[in-house]
Amino acid sequence: MNNRERVLAALRHEQPDKVPYCIGFTQPAHAKMAEFYGDPDFASRLGHGLQALSCEPADGWREVESDVWQDQFGVRWDRSVDKDIGVVCNRLVTPETLQDFRFPDPDDPSRYAAFEAATAGAPDRFVVANLGFSLYERAWTLAGMEKLLMAMVADKAFAHALLDRILEFNLRIVENACSFEIDAMMFGDDWGQQRGLIMGPALWREFIKPRIRRMYGAARAGGKFVFIHSCGKVDGVFPDLIECGLDVFNPIQPEVMDVFAMKERYGEALSFYGGISTQRTLPYGTVDEVREQVRRLLDLVGKDGGYIAAPAHSIPGDAKPENVAAMMEVLQEQ
């Protein structure tokens, strides 16, 4: 099997010859591993099963002042500490300004300029188009997290109107992306924290569920698999996600969910992508503990397919290089 065939088998809940895997790095972690290996290009030889394509336009990010980056919507991110994402430092949308706020163009051809070449040039890769900050996250970056959460209770009309505009934009992105020979759409939208849903299950079902049903349905209508990335403890809505048409859940953080129990309970309907501890094992464990955890995930969660092995997030800068190397060795030596 090649890597694409392994991913397809896993998502069909068939046993591949090897469990597919994918590893992402934060900038600090990548720099540490490049130094560890003495090779700045080490990541190109990892054997990833997935190839991610961004749906961002060509000028989607611009540094507008030192360590402050502006995204395609005009949201500004202070990256003086967190170099990968940053912290939102402006507010663009209020109930009074929503109607006149101008969204970026979902039909901008630069968003999809790399798609045709990527799909043609990587026949052994499972190609995923990534739509990050796809609903709740996009709403709170525009309106402010506290303001959005309060609006879900005290100004429902505004919250619904903002989410509907984001939905309209997203559906056009999905339609355009799915016109290419990609394999899947991945939606990024962090709903959780360490103990549960940020907005709670009732508000999630009122504001989020009806809209993701339409987004997932659009991707499935285009013949694509559906992935969601949502950090935190969100397993309480796994039945809802299955109902909405989800195929793959990421990152399945072992610090907040029992990965093995999730496989046993939902493994017939969902595939899982992630599961290797980035909060505990990679930063604080030993090499032997890393090897044991990764092998156990491959053996148990990877049994009968339904699993793409990966760290539970992009590897953080405090991960021990020897632990990251041990994880990669176990994945590559299957």
Secondary structure, 3 states (H helix, E strand, C coil): CCHHHHHHHHHCCCCCCCCCECCCECHHHHHHHHHHHCCCCHHHHCCCCEEEEECCCCCCCEEEECCEEECCCCCEEECCCCCCCCEECCCCCCCCCHHHCCCCCCCCHHHHCCHHHHHHHCCCCEEEEEECCCCHHHHHHHHCHHHHHHHHHHCHHHHHHHHHHHHHHHHHHHHHHCCCCCCEEEEECCCEECCEECCHHHHHHHHHHHHHHHHHHHHHHCCCEEEEECCCCCHHHHHHHHHHCCCEEECCCCCCCCHHHHHHHHCCCCEEEEEECCCCHHHHCCHHHHHHHHHHHHHHHCCCCCEEEEECCCECCCCCHHHHHHHHHHHHCC
